[in-house]
Amino acid sequence: MKEDKMQNREILDADSTESIDEKLKSDKKKYVVRILILIVLNTILFGLLIKGQRSMTDNFMSALIANLIGFNIIGFMLGVIVALFPFKGLSYKKRYLRASLLTILTLQIIMTIGLILIGLMTLMGWY
């Protein structure tokens, strides 16, 4: 009788592990799609809204490099720290990728909010 309970518990643990892995994969895809959308949006908004002595092409290139390389490097570096927080008993490797993607997504969202505020300031004539 005790063996039956142990087998049932192992089966349940295996099912929950598979469902967590599947959920992590689907979440990873959602995060990557959202990040890519925000990268495109931020690059376009930065090129159009930021004024200065540089040309619009230079602004687009700067934004593209910052969005594709800079924010991703910062996100993966901060992901090391964020992944230290426990999450559903996952291994550090699984938490690290999730934490890094969430950090990159957060950085992109902050950039988008900032650019929207600059756009509103431009409309009001304050920038």
N, C-alpha and C positions, 0 to 999 in steps of 0.2 A: 504494500500500500504506500509506503514511504517512497519507493522507487517510482510509482506512478506520478506522485506529486512532483518529484524531481524532474521527470521527463516532461511533464506539462509545463513546469516553470522554465525549463530550457527551451522548449518550443516557443513559449511566449516571449522569452528574451530574444530568441533568434528573429521572431516576427517583428518585434519592436525595433531591433537593430536595423533590419532591412527597411522598415518604414522610415526610420530616422535618416538612413542613407539616401533613400529616394527623396525625402523632403529636402535634405540638404542640397541635392543635385538640382531639384526644381527651384529652390530658393536662389541658388548660385546663378542659374540661367536668368531669373527675374532681375537679380541685382546687376548682372552684366548688361542686360538690355537697357535698364534704367540708366546706368552709368554712361552707356554709349549715346543714348538720347540726350542726356545732359551735356556730354562733351560737345556734341554738334551744336546744341542750343547756346552753350557758353561761348564757343568759338565764334559763332555768328554774332551774338550780342556784343561781345568784346570788340570785335572788328568794327561794328557799326557805331557803338556808343562812346568808346573811349577816344577822347580828343587829345591832341598833342602835336608835336612837331614831326612825328613819324607818319608815313603814308598808311592808308587803310590796308594795303597788302602786308606791310610790316606788322600791323596790329593783328591781322588774321594769322600770320605765321607765328608770332609770339604767343598768341592764345592757343594755337594748335599744339605747339611744343609744350607749353605749360600744362595743358589739359591731358595730353597723351603721355608725357614723361614726368613732369614735375609732380602733379597731384598723385600719380600712381606710385612714385617712389616714396613720397611722404606717407601715403596711405599704407603701403606695405611696412614702412618703418614704424608707424604708430600701431599697426596691426599686431606687432610683436608684444606691445604693452597691453593692448585691449584683449588679446587672446589669453592673457593670464587669468582673466575672470572666468570662473567655472560656468559651463553651459551644458546642461543635460547629460553630464557624465561623458562628454565627447573627449577624444584624444586631442592633444595640443595641435597636431597637424590639421585636423578638421576644424578646430576652433580658429586657427590662424588664418586660413583662407577665408572663412566666413567673416572674421573680425576685420581683415584687410579690405574685403569688398564693402563692408558696411562703413568703414572709415573713409574709403574713397567716395562712396555714395554721399556721405555726410559732407565731405569737402566740396563736392560738386554742387550739392544743394545750397551750401553757404555761398558759393560763388554765384550761383543763379540768383539768389535773393539779392546779393549785392548789386549785380548787374541790372536787375529789375528796378531796384531803388535808384540807380544812376539813370536809368531810362525815365523814371518818373520825375527825377530832378531836371532832366533835360527838357521834358515836356513843360515843366513849370517855369523854365528859364533860369533855374538856379545853377546849372552846370554848363 
